[in-house]
Amino acid sequence: MREGRRGVLVGAAFLMATSAIGPGFLTQTAVFTEKLGASFGFAILVSVVIDLVAQLNIWRVLTVSGRRAPEVANDVTPGLGTALAVLVALGGLAFNIGNLAGAGLGLQVVFGLPVATGAVISAAIAIGLFLVKEAGKAMDRFAMLLGLLLVALTWYVAFASSPPVGEAVRGTFLPERIDILAIVTIVGGTVGGYITFAGAHRLVDAGVRGEESVGKVTSSALWAIGIASLMRVVLFLAALGVVSRGLALDPANPPASVFRHATGELGYRIFGVVMWSAAITSVVGAAYTSVSFLRGLHRRIDAQWTRVVIVFIALSAIVFVIVGRPVRTLVLVGAVNGLILPLALGSMLVAANRQKIVGAYRHPRMLTGAGIVVTAAMAAAGAFVLWRDLPGMLR
């Protein structure tokens, strides 16, 4: 292995977690907490189980095989990996435009900068990470530092909002309302599109490969889901503390309302820091993982991957500055991304049982069975979203 094992494993966990915790993550959590109250805890619980199944299957198969998802998928069905690479890269580019919008909004709240200026500054900071000699280590440390900051600040706001913890626990295990859309939405926001592969690809690129690494890889995946889930729970408690007092959230910016209601103007400034941290780490994660899918398409991309990442981030910034955040495109790409998880997870489950891909490794039957259930459920949900939204998007 070319890098310290512990640092890489922890870095991969934070890369996946902070890739998931973006502007959409913050908004979804606030909106669904206001809508469902304590019952949203049940949606979080179910989503955590689904996330664990998806991540454990994918991380194990990729690291045992020692290859990235497109290469493995192409071995399962020729052309499937290439299709996945294109879908993930296009989806990552579209969502990175939204991530930069969130980063710009965060800097506007903290420093009063125009959103476009804040987005450009944020893009420059993200690009700077990939200009250093050891870009992988820089990315790991960046994700780790801001990930810890995210959780700490949101924890403070949750404590200040005095949430009804007992009610939250009851709602989690005995919900008064069950909203399937909420579950599907937050699952997609945690392991949809490129997010599922961020940590696993980081481990493969760092040389964490082979059956002997399965135990450590499993621990890293559990940490990744744990960090993202902790942030979701803490933000849920913060929002629940606010809405349980009968306070309404601003529909234009629900998470900002949570922070402001909980701790006043200081909370609003804290929100700016949290929003920027969540957005900039998602920019880094989306760019790195999207390009990792393209590396197998051509040797030059593989050899010059850091430069391709820089171009990817710069292109996202240029599109945002010129066009703004294309809401319709983001919705459409989100629907398409809903199909990426079942497609990718399904191919990994097939790969897990092919000796030419994983060698003598025996994938746990329980994980395979759970993966099949998740694949079928998410495929049905993704198809429903496309059927419901695609006609309107094309009009």
LINQUI-V513970 format. One record per residue. RES is the residue in three letters. BURIAL is I if it has 24 or more other C-alpha atoms within 12 Angstrom, else O. D_LAST is the distance of its C-alpha to the last C-alpha in whole Angstrom. Layout:
# LINQUI-V513970
RES|BURIAL|D_LAST + RES|BURIAL|D_LAST
This chain:
# LINQUI-V513970
MET|O|52 + ARG|O|51 + GLU|O|51 + GLY|O|52 + ARG|O|51 + ARG|O|51 + GLY|I|49 + VAL|I|46 + LEU|I|46 + VAL|I|45 + GLY|I|43 + ALA|I|41 + ALA|I|41 + PHE|I|40 + LEU|I|37 + MET|I|35 + ALA|I|36 + THR|I|35 + SER|I|32 + ALA|I|31 + ILE|I|32 + GLY|I|29 + PRO|I|27 + GLY|I|25 + PHE|I|28 + LEU|I|30 + THR|I|27 + GLN|I|26 + THR|I|30 + ALA|I|30 + VAL|I|27 + PHE|I|28 + THR|I|32 + GLU|I|31 + LYS|I|29 + LEU|I|32 + GLY|I|35 + ALA|I|38 + SER|I|36 + PHE|I|33 + GLY|I|37 + PHE|I|36 + ALA|I|33 + ILE|I|34 + LEU|I|37 + VAL|I|35 + SER|I|33 + VAL|I|36 + VAL|I|37 + ILE|I|34 + ASP|I|34 + LEU|I|38 + VAL|I|37 + ALA|I|34 + GLN|I|36 + LEU|I|40 + ASN|I|38 + ILE|I|37 + TRP|I|39 + ARG|I|42 + VAL|I|41 + LEU|I|40 + THR|I|43 + VAL|I|45 + SER|I|44 + GLY|I|44 + ARG|I|41 + ARG|I|37 + ALA|I|34 + PRO|I|33 + GLU|I|36 + VAL|I|37 + ALA|I|34 + ASN|I|35 + ASP|I|38 + VAL|I|36 + THR|O|34 + PRO|O|34 + GLY|O|31 + LEU|I|29 + GLY|I|31 + THR|I|29 + ALA|I|26 + LEU|I|26 + ALA|I|28 + VAL|I|24 + LEU|I|22 + VAL|I|25 + ALA|I|25 + LEU|I|21 + GLY|I|21 + GLY|I|24 + LEU|I|23 + ALA|I|20 + PHE|I|22 + ASN|I|25 + ILE|I|23 + GLY|I|23 + ASN|I|26 + LEU|I|27 + ALA|I|26 + GLY|I|28 + ALA|I|31 + GLY|I|30 + LEU|I|30 + GLY|I|33 + LEU|I|35 + GLN|I|34 + VAL|I|36 + VAL|I|39 + PHE|O|40 + GLY|O|37 + LEU|O|36 + PRO|O|33 + VAL|I|30 + ALA|I|29 + THR|I|33 + GLY|I|33 + ALA|I|30 + VAL|I|32 + ILE|I|36 + SER|I|34 + ALA|I|33 + ALA|I|36 + ILE|I|38 + ALA|I|36 + ILE|I|37 + GLY|I|40 + LEU|I|41 + PHE|I|40 + LEU|O|42 + VAL|O|45 + LYS|O|47 + GLU|O|47 + ALA|I|43 + GLY|I|43 + LYS|I|46 + ALA|I|44 + MET|I|41 + ASP|I|43 + ARG|I|45 + PHE|I|42 + ALA|I|40 + MET|I|43 + LEU|O|44 + LEU|I|41 + GLY|I|40 + LEU|I|43 + LEU|I|43 + LEU|I|39 + VAL|I|41 + ALA|O|44 + LEU|I|43 + THR|I|40 + TRP|I|43 + TYR|I|45 + VAL|I|42 + ALA|I|42 + PHE|I|46 + ALA|I|46 + SER|I|43 + SER|I|46 + PRO|I|44 + PRO|I|45 + VAL|I|45 + GLY|O|47 + GLU|I|44 + ALA|I|42 + VAL|I|44 + ARG|O|44 + GLY|I|40 + THR|I|40 + PHE|O|42 + LEU|O|42 + PRO|O|38 + GLU|O|38 + ARG|I|34 + ILE|I|32 + ASP|I|28 + ILE|O|27 + LEU|I|24 + ALA|I|26 + ILE|I|28 + VAL|I|25 + THR|I|24 + ILE|I|27 + VAL|I|28 + GLY|I|25 + GLY|I|26 + THR|I|30 + VAL|I|29 + GLY|I|26 + GLY|I|25 + TYR|I|28 + ILE|I|30 + THR|I|31 + PHE|I|33 + ALA|I|34 + GLY|I|38 + ALA|I|38 + HIS|I|37 + ARG|I|40 + LEU|I|42 + VAL|I|42 + ASP|I|42 + ALA|I|45 + GLY|I|47 + VAL|I|47 + ARG|I|47 + GLY|I|49 + GLU|I|50 + GLU|O|52 + SER|I|50 + VAL|I|48 + GLY|O|50 + LYS|I|49 + VAL|I|45 + THR|I|45 + SER|I|46 + SER|I|44 + ALA|I|41 + LEU|I|42 + TRP|I|43 + ALA|I|39 + ILE|I|38 + GLY|I|41 + ILE|I|40 + ALA|I|36 + SER|I|37 + LEU|I|40 + MET|I|38 + ARG|I|35 + VAL|I|38 + VAL|I|40 + LEU|I|36 + PHE|I|36 + LEU|I|40 + ALA|I|39 + ALA|I|36 + LEU|I|38 + GLY|I|41 + VAL|I|39 + VAL|I|37 + SER|I|40 + ARG|O|42 + GLY|O|39 + LEU|O|37 + ALA|I|34 + LEU|I|32 + ASP|O|30 + PRO|O|26 + ALA|O|25 + ASN|I|28 + PRO|I|29 + PRO|I|31 + ALA|I|33 + SER|I|34 + VAL|I|36 + PHE|I|38 + ARG|I|38 + HIS|I|39 + ALA|I|42 + THR|I|44 + GLY|O|43 + GLU|O|42 + LEU|O|44 + GLY|I|41 + TYR|I|38 + ARG|I|40 + ILE|I|40 + PHE|I|36 + GLY|I|36 + VAL|I|38 + VAL|I|36 + MET|I|33 + TRP|I|34 + SER|I|36 + ALA|I|33 + ALA|I|31 + ILE|I|33 + THR|I|34 + SER|I|31 + VAL|I|30 + VAL|I|33 + GLY|I|33 + ALA|I|29 + ALA|I|30 + TYR|I|33 + THR|I|32 + SER|I|29 + VAL|I|32 + SER|I|34 + PHE|I|31 + LEU|I|31 + ARG|I|35 + GLY|I|36 + LEU|I|34 + HIS|O|36 + ARG|O|40 + ARG|O|39 + ILE|O|36 + ASP|O|39 + ALA|O|42 + GLN|O|40 + TRP|I|38 + THR|I|38 + ARG|I|37 + VAL|I|34 + VAL|I|34 + ILE|I|34 + VAL|I|32 + PHE|I|29 + ILE|I|30 + ALA|I|30 + LEU|I|27 + SER|I|25 + ALA|I|27 + ILE|I|27 + VAL|I|23 + PHE|I|23 + VAL|I|25 + ILE|O|23 + VAL|O|20 + GLY|I|21 + ARG|I|19 + PRO|O|15 + VAL|O|14 + ARG|O|11 + THR|I|13 + LEU|I|15 + VAL|I|14 + LEU|I|12 + VAL|I|16 + GLY|I|17 + ALA|I|16 + VAL|I|17 + ASN|I|20 + GLY|I|21 + LEU|I|22 + ILE|I|24 + LEU|I|27 + PRO|I|27 + LEU|I|27 + ALA|I|30 + LEU|I|32 + GLY|I|32 + SER|I|33 + MET|I|36 + LEU|I|37 + VAL|I|38 + ALA|I|39 + ALA|I|41 + ASN|I|43 + ARG|O|44 + GLN|O|47 + LYS|O|46 + ILE|I|44 + VAL|I|45 + GLY|O|49 + ALA|O|51 + TYR|I|49 + ARG|O|49 + HIS|I|45 + PRO|O|46 + ARG|O|45 + MET|O|44 + LEU|I|41 + THR|I|40 + GLY|O|40 + ALA|I|38 + GLY|I|36 + ILE|I|35 + VAL|O|34 + VAL|I|32 + THR|I|30 + ALA|O|29 + ALA|I|28 + MET|I|26 + ALA|I|24 + ALA|O|24 + ALA|I|22 + GLY|I|20 + ALA|I|19 + PHE|O|18 + VAL|I|16 + LEU|I|14 + TRP|O|14 + ARG|O|13 + ASP|O|10 + LEU|O|9 + PRO|O|6 + GLY|O|5 + MET|O|6 + LEU|O|4 + ARG|O|0
